[in-house]
Amino acid sequence: MSIKDNLDLIKTNIEAACSKCGRNPDDVLILAVTKTRSAAEINEAISLGITDIGENRVQELMSKYDDVVKNVRWHIIGHLQSNKVKYIADKVCMIHSVESLKLASEINRQCEKIGKVMDILIEVNSGEENKDGIDPDEVYSLIEAIIPMKNICIKGLMTMAPLGASEEKLRMVFSALRNLSLDILSRGYKNVSMQYLSMGMSDDYAVAVEEGSTIIRPGRSLFNVN
Ligand SMILES: *Cc1c(COP(=O)(O)O)cnc(C)c1O
């Protein structure tokens, strides 16, 4: 199938998931995950209406950046080393994978230099075998430590479900992230919004949408990779 067919199918599936739970499909952003994809493929996706793209490695983002058309928003979605923040601070609109105070401090420092406020999501660990993200009970202290940082704005949470999880397990993981976001909201932290729940990839985005995802991150299912 073409990228266009794949995108149409993803949209159809989002609509079906939304109608099941009374959500508006316009509230779900399709963040195209472009790791291992060429600039030409990325540009094709953008020509079809994709507005936001996600890379998980700084080096790969840098190598494609100049060849991708400019009217798109870049996101970092994967593990980010503090010493690489300086390369992408001016290029990305959101970092989904903030999981330590050290990383947040470096994002704040680099963004202060260029006069920018970076939107970030806190990555929460949901899986036994997946080491990325912090444990749910550590999220509060990380948020409280980030709040005073003037060049960072916390906009929500991100997670990756365990690979190959059953639908029941997926629902548990995604609803737990949503409940965590609601609990954070209820604490009334200043300048912290829970506007974004970044959850759902190629194999599980429909369940994620049913459980409240506002950013899905399909890669293979959009670009025909198995
Ligand atoms: C690779 C990746 C995705 C996309 O995964 P697919 O299975 O290709 O849809 C989404 N989120 C993150 C963090 C990734 O690294």
The ligand as an SDF file (V2000), in Angstrom:
LIG
                    3D

 15 15  0  0  0  0  0  0  0  0999 V2000
    9.7800    3.5690   16.7540 C   0  0  0  0  0  0  0  0  0  0  0  0
    8.9290    4.2930   17.6860 C   0  0  0  0  0  0  0  0  0  0  0  0
    7.5570    4.4630   17.4260 C   0  0  0  0  0  0  0  0  0  0  0  0
    6.8770    3.8890   16.1990 C   0  0  0  0  0  0  0  0  0  0  0  0
    6.8200    2.5040   16.2680 O   0  0  0  0  0  0  0  0  0  0  0  0
    6.0640    1.6730   15.1310 P   0  0  0  0  0  0  0  0  0  0  0  0
    5.9400    0.3210   15.7190 O   0  0  0  0  0  0  0  0  0  0  0  0
    6.9570    1.7190   13.9250 O   0  0  0  0  0  0  0  0  0  0  0  0
    4.7690    2.3350   14.8770 O   0  0  0  0  0  0  0  0  0  0  0  0
    6.8030    5.1880   18.3320 C   0  0  0  0  0  0  0  0  0  0  0  0
    7.3560    5.7070   19.4470 N   0  0  0  0  0  0  0  0  0  0  0  0
    8.6610    5.5620   19.7330 C   0  0  0  0  0  0  0  0  0  0  0  0
    9.1920    6.1510   20.9760 C   0  0  0  0  0  0  0  0  0  0  0  0
    9.4890    4.8560   18.8590 C   0  0  0  0  0  0  0  0  0  0  0  0
   10.7860    4.7070   19.1520 O   0  0  0  0  0  0  0  0  0  0  0  0
  1  2  1  0
  2  3  1  0
  2 14  2  0
  3  4  1  0
  3 10  2  0
  4  5  1  0
  5  6  1  0
  6  7  2  0
  6  8  1  0
  6  9  1  0
 10 11  1  0
 11 12  2  0
 12 13  1  0
 12 14  1  0
 14 15  1  0
M  END
$$$$
